[in-house]
Amino acid sequence: MTRAVQETRPLTEAQEGLWYFQALDPANPILNTGQYLELTGAVDLAALREAVARTIIESEALHLRFRTGSTGPEQWLQPGALSLSEVDLTAHPEAAAEALRQMQADTARPTDLAAEPVAAFTLFLLPDRVFLYERIHHLATDGYGIVLVSNRIGEHYGHLTGQGPEPLPFPPLSRADDEDAVYRNSPRRVGDAAWWREAMAGAPVVTSPGTLAGERAVSGHEFHRESLWLPEALTARLAAFSDQHGFGWPDVLTALTGACLARWSGVDGAGGEAVIGMPFMARMGRKIARLPCMAMNVLPHRVSPDEEAPLSDWLGHEVRRMREARKHGLYRSEQLRRDLGLIGGARRLYGPLVNVQPFDRAPVFSGLECRLHILGAGAVEDLTFTFRGDPVAGILFETDSNPGLYSAEETRNHGLRLMAFIEGALAAERLRDVPSASPDEIAAQDARALASRHPVPDVTLVDLIEAQMRETPEAPALRFGAVGLSYAELDAQTEALAVQLRARGAGPEQIVAVAMERSLELSVALVAILRTGAAWLPLDPDHPPERLARILAMAKPVLVMTSAAIAPLLPAEAPLFQPADWPADWPAQWHSLHPAPPLARPSGHSASGQRCMGQPRISFGNPI
Amino acid sequence: MTVTLEKMRADIARLIDLDPDEIGNDDHLPDLGLDSLRLMRLVTAWEAEGLKLDFAVFAESATLGEWWEAVSRLQAAG
């Protein structure tokens, strides 16, 4: 097919956010969404090649190009440059691995959106099957668009092999522009904006299992992935439970995932509320419903579970809230971020994504077995939990994570934990009865607790310290830079200081706060406090003075041991006690008398004080 | 072919917890709570009753009136 190069058009609202992400980091390949179909059986290669060729021709979005124009980003159609490639691996000893390597390398290569096609299709011929690889940039189509393209290849194949009707051609891509223009200028958009502002009023600062409030989460070039199939018993239970209560099972999965994530919030005043991102197809009832294009949106959904309520009551409430949100789901989340002033990687609208894709099943190829393998599905800012398929066909559960925030092991554990949570919730009366840890984690914790059981002498920590001081009086106990103390000196100094502390009220059941720099004095102070029988409360001088004052007001220490440098950060009325008030011979005496202790390592003592110069460590002898 | 306009209206209503008379021919069905998954269930049920119309054709329109137009066209042709 030959067509003239079309005139340029501005991007749709749905494309703009992706464009700016890509423009900020042109070398980032993460928006290349890649997948492959594994076809086994008697593949009619001629029909398959023709099916792909026909699909390429009728899918206008695959011919899009993008660039920065004089008035902003723009796109145009450039048909004719995209065709199916073929790699013959029939004689390769490790054909599948080699095909996978080549597909991954292709998906990992950034696309030059102005100069080359946004998509690639490659047929890998293996000795016993074929892989049909598809890679499409997210700006051209969203996940559902790729489903439509893959299904279309299968439909053409069915028709070409005489086993199905000729598929109804895709509508023109101009429908995406038309729908975009209609919504941009509609009163509906104004109403949606107001609805979302109200829905997000008072939302907590976004956190997630891997990020604290205000921490950046921007997709890198790669992601971790942990895939597993939900057990059949679980999907059957999910379907039965959802049917019983009249809920859509995707909503049940989304809400329960939100409840699990809410368990990870609740710090820094978030109050157990999670804000998850819900990918929304944004196609229902629109002229783009069966058009490969980029339309999807991500809706922020606030989840603060009622852990005490009957589970079906709480889920019913969530299902209604999600249904309401979808009615306003055409309003772009990028625009909402601007409305709410949430700009930049550290100020987020939502944390982890919960992506339920009921339609993302393997396409049908008449007479063949077809399995779908997803290589990448777009940016991974934080965590993305994806559920593909349905309870009848099976649900593939993928946990993707940003490697800058999560290790591979953490990613795997989050996936397993969530699966156990969903399993537990579907059998529970209410959320409160569902453990946060997975069964494996609980078993491992029990095993650790069992393994660490051993007889413990009935003594105090101070008894052990004093015994060690008596046993090796000459050995180095403490070292800070060039100066240090032997155990005998530590004994004398801490006992003298303890006498003073007791005189000022320190003793059992009392608290002595400590706000001091790392120093010899700090370690001497801690041992002295222990010897009085009091507990010590460490204060971090880097915290804001208001926070320090709040902690002191709550803890009511009998004394606050501090230094001349830190004292001004503390409330004036606090019972401050500085080294200047310590026993008279402190600290000048040992500073001059003991320039450096011997470095020999006494038996039974930790060598850590010698390795970590500049950081005081106390060698207490045997572990306690 | 047993699918009628009123049967379609009743089936939709049952799936989104409304009375059939609450669904007008021009009402925006997604706004009434019809999502793609529920639509899929409807289309599958109608298909079992002999209506061979692609899911995507229903998804392209937001009102029962438009659906019925497409269904009538197909029934007249078929």
Interface residues (C-beta under 8 A of the other chain):
Chain A: L168 G246 G248 W249 P250 M281 R283 M284 G285 R286 K287 I288 A289 R290 R323 R326 K327 P358 F359
Chain B: D17 H28 L29 P30 D31 G33 L34 D35 S36 L37 R38 L39 M40 D54 A56 V57 A59 E60 S61 A62 T63
